[in-house]
Amino acid sequence: MKNTIKAFGLSTLIVMLLCTMAHSALVTDGLVAYWSLDADTIVGQDVKDVVGGNDGVITGNPVAVAGKVKGALEFDGSSSVDVAGTDALNFNGKEQMTVAAWAKPASAEPVVGVVAGCCGSIVAQRDALSWALRFDGRNAGNEFEFITQPGWQGDAGFGAPKLPAGEWHYLTAIINVNKKQLYVDGALVIEAEYTGPMASNGPETDIGHASDGGFVGTIDEITIYNKALSAEQVMQNFKAEGLGSVTSVSDSGKLTATWGKIKSN
């Protein structure tokens, strides 16, 4: 009977641990901006940056909808969230950064561009004159691209294939000194040499639209880091549901104490 109780207790503890680890929290080291786009972070036309004070203002009429994590905004190719930005978002002369977002394209060509197919900015800085994570339909097989300055590095080739319409996928773009990377759903898709440091005219950042066009679809959970995330951290963010885990068993001592009681019985 005693062994049965222990076995039951161990099983219960394992379930508790699995539940606790089911969803990780976002990496916070180096996190300088996080727009969750949840309903409680949007008041009127104002969109709150949860961590960095880089609040934005809505232009046009993006629609608040259910997101990958809580709420999100659905963009029509002309609407946007415009962020004036703080010094923390100024990457001029820097050698590392990471930008990531969940995106759900509305169609196979989710773009309202200034030229055919170009370009559907998901998130961009200085109207793509610094960097942009965007859709460019001119680049067959590499449509979801990450372009960076100086020299428009990555334009016409550094990207991931089209994402299926109506499906959520997690894009992560990284600059790490002399290389750049693009991940989709936590997996590395492409890596290339990068000639830096980064060039930018300022911290202004746009979500959903830039001067070269806008994204048609839903965007959620945009994060920007002043460091290059590791592969493990990219995967952690892919599995994350915001800044906090789903289960509130935050004190590991509680689990230790629970196991201690099971053993003593």
C-alpha positions in Angstrom: 0.0 0.0 0.0 2.8 2.3 0.9 4.6 1.7 -2.4 1.3 2.3 -4.2 1.0 5.7 -2.5 4.6 6.6 -3.4 4.0 5.5 -7.0 0.8 7.6 -7.2 2.6 10.6 -5.6 5.5 10.3 -8.1 3.1 10.2 -11.0 1.4 13.3 -9.7 4.7 15.1 -9.3 5.7 14.3 -12.8 2.4 15.6 -14.2 2.9 18.8 -12.2 6.4 19.2 -13.6 5.2 18.6 -17.1 2.5 21.2 -16.7 4.9 23.7 -15.3 7.3 23.3 -18.2 4.6 23.0 -20.9 5.0 26.6 -21.9 8.1 28.6 -21.2 8.3 32.3 -20.7 9.9 34.7 -23.2 13.6 35.3 -22.8 14.0 38.7 -21.0 17.8 39.1 -21.2 18.4 41.9 -23.8 14.7 42.4 -24.4 14.2 46.1 -25.3 10.7 46.1 -26.8 7.7 43.8 -26.5 4.4 44.5 -28.2 2.1 41.7 -27.1 -0.9 43.4 -28.9 -3.2 42.0 -26.2 -6.4 44.0 -25.7 -5.3 45.3 -22.3 -2.2 46.9 -23.9 -4.2 48.9 -26.5 -6.2 52.0 -25.3 -7.7 53.9 -28.2 -5.0 54.4 -30.7 -2.2 53.8 -28.2 -0.3 50.5 -28.2 1.9 49.8 -25.1 5.3 48.3 -25.2 5.1 46.0 -22.2 8.8 46.2 -21.3 10.6 49.2 -22.8 8.5 52.3 -23.0 8.5 52.2 -26.8 4.8 52.8 -27.1 3.2 53.0 -30.5 0.3 54.8 -32.2 -2.2 53.1 -34.6 -2.6 54.5 -38.1 -5.5 53.3 -40.1 -7.8 50.6 -38.9 -6.2 47.3 -37.8 -8.7 45.0 -36.2 -8.3 43.5 -32.7 -8.7 39.7 -33.0 -7.7 36.5 -31.3 -4.0 36.0 -31.5 -1.5 33.2 -31.1 -1.2 34.4 -27.5 -4.3 36.2 -26.2 -4.9 39.1 -28.6 -3.4 40.3 -31.8 -4.0 42.9 -34.6 -5.1 42.1 -38.1 -3.6 44.4 -40.7 -5.0 45.3 -44.2 -1.9 46.3 -45.9 -2.3 50.0 -45.2 -2.7 50.1 -41.4 0.2 50.1 -39.0 1.5 50.7 -35.5 4.0 53.5 -35.6 6.6 53.7 -32.8 8.8 56.8 -32.3 11.2 54.7 -30.4 13.8 55.3 -27.7 17.6 55.1 -27.7 17.2 51.4 -26.9 15.9 50.8 -30.4 18.7 52.7 -32.2 20.9 50.0 -33.6 23.2 52.3 -35.6 26.7 51.0 -35.2 25.6 47.9 -33.3 26.7 44.4 -34.0 23.9 42.3 -32.6 20.1 42.4 -32.6 17.1 40.0 -32.8 13.6 40.7 -34.0 10.8 38.2 -33.8 7.0 38.0 -34.4 4.1 35.6 -34.9 2.5 36.1 -38.3 -0.6 34.7 -40.0 -0.8 35.7 -43.7 -4.3 36.2 -45.0 -3.4 34.8 -48.4 -0.6 33.4 -50.5 0.3 37.0 -51.5 -0.2 38.9 -48.2 1.0 42.3 -49.4 -0.2 45.7 -50.6 3.1 47.1 -52.0 4.3 50.0 -53.9 5.4 47.7 -56.7 3.9 44.3 -57.6 4.6 41.9 -54.7 6.6 44.3 -52.7 6.6 44.6 -49.9 4.6 43.4 -46.9 6.5 44.7 -43.8 5.7 42.7 -40.7 8.0 44.9 -38.6 10.6 47.3 -40.0 12.8 50.2 -38.8 13.2 53.5 -40.5 10.8 52.5 -43.3 13.1 49.6 -44.1 16.2 51.9 -44.3 17.6 50.1 -41.3 16.2 46.6 -41.3 12.9 44.9 -42.2 11.2 41.5 -41.6 8.8 41.4 -44.5 7.1 39.6 -47.4 8.5 40.2 -50.8 6.7 38.3 -53.6 9.4 39.0 -56.1 11.7 36.5 -54.5 10.4 33.0 -55.4 11.1 30.5 -52.6 12.5 33.2 -50.3 9.4 35.5 -49.9 9.6 36.0 -46.1 12.9 37.9 -46.0 15.1 39.8 -43.6 16.8 42.7 -45.1 19.5 44.8 -43.3 21.6 47.8 -43.8 24.2 48.8 -44.9 23.8 47.8 -48.5 20.3 46.2 -48.5 21.9 42.9 -47.4 19.5 40.0 -47.8 17.3 41.6 -50.4 16.4 39.2 -53.1 17.5 36.0 -51.5 17.8 35.9 -47.8 14.4 34.5 -46.8 12.1 31.6 -46.1 9.4 30.2 -48.4 5.8 31.3 -48.4 3.9 30.6 -45.2 0.5 28.8 -45.7 -2.4 31.3 -45.6 -4.4 31.3 -42.4 -1.7 29.6 -40.3 0.4 31.0 -37.5 4.2 30.8 -37.9 7.0 32.3 -35.7 9.7 34.3 -37.5 13.0 35.2 -35.8 15.7 37.3 -37.5 19.1 37.7 -36.0 22.3 39.7 -36.6 25.3 38.4 -34.8 28.5 40.3 -35.7 29.4 38.8 -39.0 26.5 36.6 -39.7 22.7 36.8 -40.0 20.1 34.1 -39.5 16.4 33.5 -40.1 14.4 31.0 -38.1 10.8 29.8 -38.7 9.0 28.1 -35.8 12.3 27.7 -33.9 14.2 26.0 -36.7 17.1 27.7 -38.6 16.1 28.2 -42.3 18.9 30.2 -43.7 22.2 31.7 -42.5 24.6 34.0 -44.4 27.6 36.3 -43.9 26.8 39.8 -42.8 29.0 42.9 -43.2 28.3 45.3 -40.4 28.1 47.1 -38.2 24.4 47.9 -38.6 23.4 51.2 -40.2 20.3 53.2 -39.1 19.0 56.7 -39.1 17.2 56.3 -35.8 14.9 54.2 -33.6 11.6 54.7 -35.4 9.9 51.3 -35.9 6.7 50.3 -37.8 4.5 47.2 -37.4 2.4 46.1 -40.3 3.4 48.7 -42.8 6.4 50.6 -44.0 7.1 53.0 -46.9 7.5 50.1 -49.4 4.2 48.5 -48.5 2.2 46.6 -45.9 1.4 43.1 -44.7 -2.1 41.6 -45.1 -2.7 39.3 -42.2 -2.5 39.0 -38.4 0.6 39.9 -36.3 1.3 39.0 -32.7 4.0 39.0 -30.0 6.6 41.3 -31.5 9.9 41.3 -29.6 13.2 43.1 -30.2 16.5 42.3 -28.4 19.8 44.2 -28.3 21.6 40.8 -28.5 21.7 37.8 -30.7 19.6 35.1 -29.3 21.0 31.5 -29.2 19.2 28.7 -31.0 18.0 27.5 -27.6 16.6 30.9 -26.8 14.8 31.1 -30.1 13.2 27.8 -29.4 12.2 29.0 -25.9 10.5 32.0 -27.4 8.7 29.8 -30.0 7.3 27.8 -27.1 6.6 30.8 -24.9 3.2 32.3 -24.0 4.2 35.8 -23.1 6.4 36.8 -20.1 4.9 34.3 -17.7 4.4 30.5 -17.8 1.0 29.1 -18.0 1.3 27.4 -14.6 1.9 29.5 -11.5 4.1 27.0 -9.7 6.9 29.4 -9.5 8.5 28.3 -6.3 10.4 25.1 -7.0 10.6 24.6 -3.3 7.0 23.7 -3.3 7.7 20.8 -5.5 10.7 19.8 -3.4 8.6 19.9 -0.3 5.8 17.9 -2.0 8.3 15.1 -3.0 9.7 15.2 0.5 6.3 14.5 2.0 5.7 11.7 -0.4 9.0 10.0 0.4 8.4 10.3 4.2 5.0 8.5 4.0 
